[in-house]
Amino acid sequence: MILRVTWRRAVAALGALLVAAFAFWWVAPYDISARVPHWRIFGEALHGYMNNAVRLRTLGVRPPPQVDLDDPALLRLGASHFLTGCATCHGAPGVERNPIVQMMNPEAPYLPDVQPRRPAALHWITYNGIKYTGMPGWTGEGREDEAWAVAAFLAKLPEMTEETFRALAFGSTLAPAPVSAIPFGQHSGALTTFGGCVRCHGSDGLGRDGTAPQLAGQTAAYLRRALGNYAGNHRQSGIMEPMAAPLTDSQRDKLAVYFAALPFAPPPDPPRPAALAQGDAAQGERLARQGDPARNIGACLGCHGQPGNPAPRIAGQHPRFLADWLRLWRTGPQAPGPHAERMAAAVRMLSDQDIADLTTYFAGSDSTAATVARVP
């Protein structure tokens, strides 16, 4: 018997399918309790779909030229954030997951025991998160650059000892033993409010190899405003927003006053990342003081370092930090506010060589830029 397919039969079949689908949705026979495991075929289908989605979205993706996944400074930044943003769910060497996580479905994997994915896949998952798993996206909108630090760290995690992780995550602060996870940026348990800051910015406020800015030499007013902007989601950073949000106004004030009072003494010859060429300091000074009107490039010192201007001090900042932020601003506003569009417009036409020249000038300790007046 041959069944002929007609329009009427096709419509009837589609109608029956829709009715069955609605009945499944309405009656809800599939148990959604997190206590009940997925049907094996269903769980494997979902996991396979996730793997395919990540693989296809990262085909041909490579880290930006300035990102060295073996850079110790990048690993330290990634480890510091992992401790406060990830270890509660995923654990770390010497850090067990919170028992609540083990009741998740799907359960967040204990990453020290998991063979890492490709760096591009680690970066994509870190920045985008994954629906229906509890894995959130990166809180700093547009800050894909920060997620590369976590990807670099995750690529090394399975071979990492507890001592190595402690040294990376805590930096110069006194790491407790045993180490415990810090619940999503909260300054409690293993870290004080101050300890949460100095892991990246240093107890001297001079940063750690340019992955975090030097805070010494800034004004209390600027630092207080920056913390408030991060806490209020007015400035984007998946690393700083979770750290600033729990702070009270009083804590922000105390931190701003403390770091602003630290003496400004940048290292005489800060190391430059391999991907950042050595620039021409004289050319950088010309750009900093005069800009380039023909290319619509603004003069940096027209704002930065001028008394009464709210722009931060950039003289003496690490070349890595300066270069990273100039690249970010070149692609568009990164810190919403009254001066964001002005900053983006001033650097939009900078070339990579211009950036190298400017960072060489501003980072030079014997540069006249190092003696520019502090911003009040």
For each residue, the residues with C-beta under 8 A, 3 or more apart:
1:
2:
3:
4: 9
5: 9 10
6: 9 10
7: 10 11
8: 11 12
9: 4 5 6 12 13
10: 5 6 7 13 14
11: 7 8 14 15
12: 8 9 15 16
13: 9 10 16 17
14: 10 11 17 18
15: 11 12 18 19
16: 12 13 19 20
17: 13 14 20 21
18: 14 15 21 22
19: 15 16 22 23
20: 16 17 23 24
21: 17 18 24 25
22: 18 19 25 26
23: 19 20 26 27
24: 20 21 27 28 29 30
25: 21 22 28
26: 22 23
27: 23 24
28: 24 25 32
29: 24
30: 24
31: 36
32: 28
33: 36
34: 103 104 105
35: 103 105
36: 31 33 105
37: 40 43 105
38: 42 43 46 105 106
39: 42 43
40: 37 43 44
41: 44 45
42: 38 39 45 46
43: 37 38 39 40 46 47 106
44: 40 41 47 48
45: 41 42 48 49
46: 38 42 43 49 50 132
47: 43 44 50 51 106
48: 44 45 51 52
49: 45 46 52 53
50: 46 47 53 54 130 133
51: 47 48 54 55
52: 48 49 55 56
53: 49 50 56 57
54: 50 51 57 58 117 121 124 125
55: 51 52 58 59 121
56: 52 53 59
57: 53 54 61 124
58: 54 55 61 118 120 121 123 124
59: 55 56
60:
61: 57 58 120 123 124
62: 120
63: 67 68 69 119 120 123 148 151
64: 67 145 148
65: 275
66: 273 275 276 323 324 327
67: 63 64 71 74 145 148 152 275
68: 63 71 74 273 274 275
69: 63 74 119 148 151 152 155
70: 75 152
71: 67 68 74 75 152 273
72: 75 76 209
73: 76 77 208 209 210 211 320
74: 67 68 69 71 77 78 148 149 152 153 211
75: 70 71 72 78 79 149 152 153 156 168
76: 72 73 79 80 168 169 171 200 208 209 211
77: 73 74 80 81 149 200 208 211 212 239
78: 74 75 81 82 149 150 151 152 153 154 168
79: 75 76 82 83 153 165 168 169
80: 76 77 83 84 168 169 170 171 199 200 239
81: 77 78 84 85 86 146 149 150 238 239
82: 78 79 85 86 87 90 92 150 153 154 169
83: 79 80 86 87 92 95 169 170 179 181 182
84: 80 81 87 182 184 185 186 191 196 242 243
85: 81 82 184 185 238 239 242
86: 81 82 83 89 90 92 111 150
87: 82 83 84 90 91 92 95 181 182
88: 97 98 101 181 182 183 184
89: 86 97 98 101 104 108 134
90: 82 86 87 97 108 109 110 111
91: 87 95 96 97 110 111 112 181
92: 82 83 86 87 95 111 112 157 165 169 179 181
93: 112 157 160 161 162 164 165
94: 162 165 166 178 179
95: 83 87 91 92 165 178 179 180 181
96: 91
97: 88 89 90 91 101 102 108 110 181
98: 88 89 101 181 183
99: 102 103
100: 103 104
101: 88 89 97 98 104 107 108
102: 97 99 107
103: 34 35 99 100 107
104: 34 89 100 101 107 108 134
105: 34 35 36 37 38
106: 38 43 47 133
107: 101 102 103 104
108: 89 90 97 101 104 133 134 135
109: 90 113 114
110: 90 91 97 113 114
111: 86 90 91 92 114 154 157 158
112: 91 92 93 157 158 160
113: 109 110 158
114: 109 110 111 158
115: 158
116: 122 154 155 157 158
117: 54 121 122 125
118: 58 121 122
119: 63 69 122 123 148 151 152 155
120: 58 61 62 63 123 124 151
121: 54 55 58 117 118 124 125
122: 116 117 118 119 125 126 150 151 154 155
123: 58 61 63 119 120 126 127 144 147 148 150 151
124: 54 57 58 61 120 121 127 128
125: 54 117 121 122 128 129 130 135
126: 122 123 138 147 150 151 154
127: 123 124 137 138 144 147
128: 124 125 137 138
129: 125 135 136 137 138
130: 50 125 133 135
131:
132: 46
133: 50 106 108 130
134: 89 104 108
135: 108 125 129 130
136: 129 139
137: 127 128 129
138: 126 127 128 129 141 143 144 146 147 238
139: 136 237 238 241 242
140: 143 146 236 237 238 239 240 241
141: 138 236
142: 236 332 334
143: 138 140 146 147 236 237 238 334
144: 123 127 138 147 148
145: 64 67 148 324 327 328
146: 81 138 140 143 149 150 237 238 239
147: 123 126 127 138 143 144 150 151 238
148: 63 64 67 69 74 119 123 144 145 151 152
149: 74 75 77 78 81 146 152 153 211
150: 78 81 82 86 122 123 126 146 147 153 154
151: 63 69 78 119 120 122 123 126 147 148 154 155
152: 67 69 70 71 74 75 78 119 148 149 155 156
153: 74 75 78 79 82 149 150 156 157 168
154: 78 82 111 116 122 126 150 151 157
155: 69 116 119 122 151 152
156: 75 152 153 159 160
157: 92 93 111 112 116 153 154 160
158: 111 112 113 114 115 116
159: 156
160: 93 112 156 157 164 165 168
161: 93 164 165
162: 93 94 165 166 178 179
163: 166 167
164: 93 160 161 167 168
165: 79 92 93 94 95 160 161 162 168 169 179
166: 94 162 163 169 170 175 177 179
167: 163 164 170 171 175
168: 75 76 78 79 80 153 160 164 165 171
169: 76 79 80 82 83 92 165 166 175 179 199
170: 80 83 166 167 173 174 175 179 199
171: 76 80 167 168 198 199 200 202 208
172: 198 199 202 203
173: 170 191 195 198 199 203
174: 170
175: 166 167 169 170 179 190
176: 179 180 190
177: 166
178: 94 95 162
179: 83 92 94 95 162 165 166 169 170 175 176 190
180: 95 176 189 190
181: 83 87 88 91 92 95 97 98
182: 83 84 87 88 185 186 187 188 189 190 191 196
183: 88 98 186 188 189
184: 84 85 88 242
185: 84 85 182 196 242 243 245 246
186: 84 182 183 189 246
187: 182 191 192 193 195 196 243 246 247
188: 182 183 191
189: 180 182 183 186
190: 175 176 179 180 182
191: 84 173 182 187 188 195 196 199
192: 187 195 196
193: 187 196 197 247 251 255
194: 197 198 255 258
195: 173 187 191 192 198 199
196: 84 182 185 187 191 192 193 199 243
197: 193 194 200 201 243 255 259
198: 171 172 173 194 195 201 202 203
199: 80 169 170 171 172 173 191 195 196
200: 76 77 80 171 197 207 208 211 212 239
201: 197 198 205 206 207 208 212 213 214 215 259
202: 171 172 198 205 206 207 208
203: 172 173 198
204: 216 262 265
205: 201 202 214 215 216 217 259 262
206: 201 202 214 216 265 266 267
207: 200 201 202 210 211 212 213 214 215 317 318 321
208: 73 76 77 171 200 201 202 211 212
209: 72 73 76 270 271 318 320
210: 73 207 270 273 317 318 319 320 321 322 324
211: 73 74 76 77 149 200 207 208 320 321
212: 77 200 201 207 208 321
213: 201 207 312 317 318 321
214: 201 205 206 207 217 218 264 266 316 317 318 321
215: 201 205 207 218 223 259 260 262
216: 204 205 206 259 260 262 263 264 265
217: 205 214 262 264 313 315 316 374
218: 214 215 222 223 259 260 312 313 374 375
219: 222 223 260 313 374 375 376
220: 223 224 253 256 257 260 261
221: 224 225 256 310 376
222: 218 219 225 226 260 310 312 313 375
223: 215 218 219 220 226 227 255 256 259 260
224: 220 221 227 228 252 253 256
225: 221 222 228 229 310
226: 222 223 229 230 235 312
227: 223 224 230 231 244 247 252 255 256
228: 224 225 231 232 234 244 252
229: 225 226 232 234 235 335 337
230: 226 227 233 234 235 237 240 241 243 244 245
231: 227 228 241 244 245 247 252
232: 228 229
233: 230 236 241
234: 228 229 230 335 336 337
235: 226 229 230 240 241 334 335 336 337
236: 140 141 142 143 233 241 334 335 336
237: 139 140 143 146 230 240 241
238: 81 85 138 139 140 143 146 147 241 242
239: 77 80 81 85 140 146 200 242 243
240: 140 230 235 237 243 244
241: 139 140 230 231 233 235 236 237 238 244 245
242: 84 85 139 184 185 238 239 245 246
243: 84 185 187 196 197 230 239 240 246 247
244: 227 228 230 231 240 241 247 252
245: 185 230 231 241 242
246: 185 186 187 242 243
247: 187 193 227 231 243 244 251 252 255
248: 251 252
249: 252 253
250: 253 254
251: 193 247 248 254 255
252: 224 227 228 231 244 247 248 249 255 256
253: 220 224 249 250 256 257
254: 250 251 257 258
255: 193 194 197 223 227 247 251 252 258 259
256: 220 221 223 224 227 252 253 259 260
257: 220 253 254 260 261
258: 194 254 255 261 262
259: 197 201 205 215 216 218 223 255 256 262
260: 215 216 218 219 220 222 223 256 257
261: 220 257 258
262: 204 205 215 216 217 258 259
263: 216
264: 214 216 217 316
265: 204 206 216
266: 206 214 270 316 317 318 363 365 370
267: 206 270 365
268: 365
269: 365
270: 209 210 266 267 318 319 363
271: 209
272: 276 278 319 320 359
273: 66 68 71 210 276 319 320 323
274: 68
275: 65 66 67 68
276: 66 272 273 319 320 323 355 356 359
277: 352 353 356
278: 272 356 360
279: 283 284 353 355 356 357 358 359 360 361
280: 283 284 356 357 360
281: 284 285 357 360 361 364 367
282: 285 286 361
283: 279 280 286 287 357 361
284: 279 280 281 287 288 357 358 359 360 361 362
285: 281 282 288 289 361 367 368 369
286: 282 283 289 290
287: 283 284 290 291 292 297 299 300 354 357 358 361
288: 284 285 299 300 301 358 361 362 369
289: 285 286 299 300 301
290: 286 287 299
291: 287 297 298 299 300 302 346
292: 287 295 296 297 349
293: 296 297
294:
295: 292 349
296: 292 293 345 348 349
297: 287 291 292 293 346 347 349 350 354
298: 291 302 342 345 346 347
299: 287 288 289 290 291 302
300: 287 288 289 291 303 304 314 346 358 362
301: 288 289 304 305 306 369 372
302: 291 298 299 306
303: 300 306 309 311 339 342
304: 300 301 309 311 312 313 314 315 372 375
305: 301 309 311 313 314 315 369 372 373 374 375
306: 301 302 303 309 311 373 375
307: 373 375 376
308: 376
309: 303 304 305 306 375
310: 221 222 225 339 375
311: 303 304 305 306 339 375
312: 213 218 222 226 304 375
313: 217 218 219 222 304 305 316 317 372 374 375
314: 300 304 305 317 322 362 369
315: 217 304 305 362 367 369 370 371 372
316: 214 217 264 266 313 362 363 365 369 370
317: 207 210 213 214 266 313 314 321 322 362 363
318: 207 209 210 213 214 266 270 321 322 363
319: 210 270 272 273 276 322 323 359 360 362 363
320: 73 209 210 211 272 273 276 323 324
321: 207 210 211 212 213 214 317 318 324 325
322: 210 314 317 318 319 325 326 355 358 359 362 363
323: 66 273 276 319 320 326 327 355 356 359
324: 66 145 210 320 321 327 328
325: 321 322 328 329 334
326: 322 323 329 330 347 350 355 358 359
327: 66 145 323 324 330 331 355
328: 145 324 325 331 334
329: 325 326 332 333 334 343 344 346 347 348
330: 326 327 344 347 348 350 355
331: 327 328
332: 142 329 344
333: 329 336 340 341 343 344
334: 142 143 235 236 325 328 329 340 344
335: 229 234 235 236 340 343
336: 234 235 236 333 340
337: 229 234 235 340
338:
339: 303 310 311 342 343
340: 333 334 335 336 337 343 344
341: 333 344 345
342: 298 303 339 345 346
343: 329 333 335 339 340 346 347
344: 329 330 332 333 334 340 341 347 348
345: 296 298 341 342 348
346: 291 297 298 300 329 342 343
347: 297 298 326 329 330 343 344 350
348: 296 329 330 344 345
349: 292 295 296 297
350: 297 326 330 347 354 355 358
351: 354 355
352: 277 355 356
353: 277 279 356 357
354: 287 297 350 351 357 358
355: 276 279 322 323 326 327 330 350 351 352 358 359
356: 276 277 278 279 280 323 352 353 359 360
357: 279 280 281 283 284 287 353 354 360 361
358: 279 284 287 288 300 322 326 350 354 355 361 362
359: 272 276 279 284 319 322 323 326 355 356 362 363
360: 278 279 280 281 284 319 356 357 363 364
361: 279 281 282 283 284 285 287 288 357 358 364 367 369
362: 284 288 300 314 315 316 317 319 322 358 359 367 369
363: 266 270 316 317 318 319 322 359 360 367
364: 281 360 361 367 369 370
365: 266 267 268 269 316 370
366: 370
367: 281 285 315 361 362 363 364 370
368: 285 371 372
369: 285 288 301 305 314 315 316 361 362 364 372
370: 266 315 316 364 365 366 367
371: 315 368
372: 301 304 305 313 315 368 369
373: 305 306 307
374: 217 218 219 305 313
375: 218 219 222 304 305 306 307 309 310 311 312 313
376: 219 221 307 308
